[in-house]
Structures are given as C-alpha cells and as structure tokens.
Amino acid sequence: MKFEYFLVLGATLLFPLLISFHPRLRIYQAPLRLVASILGMCVPFWIWDAIVTARGHWSFNPEYVVGWNMFALPIEEILFFIVIGFNAIFTWEALNTLVGKRR
C-alpha cells in the first residue's frame, strides 16, 4: 500500500498534535524555538540519511512510499524526522507539566 508510511506518521502524530493545543502545555508559546529545535534535530539526520541511502546502505521499499522525493529521500522520510521531533518536544512538555516542574 503506497500510503502506509503516511498512515503510520499520521497515527503517530494524531494524539500529540491534538493535545498540544492544551493551554497548560505552552508548546506554541515560542514558535521560532519550536521550529529551530525540530530543524536542529532534522537537518543532521536528513544529511546522514541521504548519504547512507545514496551509498546503498539504506533503502525504501517503493511499495510503501508514494514516490515524491526531496533531498533524494522519500517525502515520508523527511516528514518522519519532523513528526518524531515534534512528538519528542510534546512528550517533554507534557511530562514537565504533569510532574509540575514548570516555572
């Protein structure tokens, strides 16, 4: 199924994205920091992923990706690091809020 990777990304993102708008979490309080944090994690992994894919150490099954590429990587792989970065920040903020470590 061509959209399987997209479906997994969407399922992974759905709950954190919906809950991230809760006012106590304040994830979007500093949007530039949020974007910088996610991109700061993504860029090195995109570069590494592109290198190992070009060298043949890693590949993507064409049956599970739609075929749109960016930086020689499937768009799903580009989005993977964005989604995981956002989910990591969401988890950090949610745990800090629940545990009461917020200032």
N, C-alpha and C positions, 0 to 999 in steps of 0.2 A: 504494500500500500504506500503510495507516494507521499502521503501526508502524515505518516506515522510519527516522524521526528517532530513535526509541528504539533501534533496532538499531545505528545509527551511533554513538550515545552509548555504548552497551554495548560495542561493539567498541573504541572509543577508550579506555574505562576499564578493560577487562579486564586487560591486561598490567600497567599501573601499579598497579592495586589488588592484584593477586596478589603482585607483587614488593615492594610497600610494607611487607609484614609481615616482610621480612628484618631480622634484629636489628641489623645494622650501619647501616641507614638511619635508624632512630630518628625516623621521621616522626610517630609517635603518642606520642612522649615528652612533648610538651606539647599535649594535645588542645584546650585552650581557645585556644592560639595558632594552631593549625591552623584551627579554625573561624573565629576572628577574621580571619585572613589571607584565607581564602576569601570570607567575607562582606564584608570590606572592599573586595574587588575586585568582588563580585557586585552589591551594592546600587547603586552609581552606574550600572553597565551596565543593570540592570533598570529603573531610572528612565528612563535615556536611551532604552532600547528601548521602554518603554511610551509615552513621549512621541512618538517618531517613528512608532510603529505607529498611535497614535490620530490623528496628523496625516495618515496615509496615505502617508508616505514609505517605509514598510516594511510588508510583509505576509507572511502564512504561508499556504501552499497547503493548503487543508483536506483534500486527498487524502493528505497526508503527515503530518498530525498527528491525534492521537486525539480532540481536541475538548475536553479538560479544560483549563480556564483558571485562572490565578492572577495577580492584579495585571494583568488584561486581556491577559495573554500566555499562549500555549500552555505547558503544563507542560514540554514538551520544551525550550523556550527558557529557562525558569527553570533546568532541570537542566543545560543546556548550559554556563552560566557556572560552575556548581558543579563539573562534571566537568573543564572546562578549567582552573579554578583549582587543583583537586587535582592534575591532571596536571602543571601548571607547578611546583608545590611538589615533587612527586615527582621531576621532572626535575632540579630544583635540588639536592635532597638526594642523588640518585643520582650526579650529576656530582661534587658535592663529596666524596662518599665514594670514588668511583673515582679521582679525581685526588689524593686524600689531603689535602685541605685541612681536614679535621675536626680539632677541638681535642680 
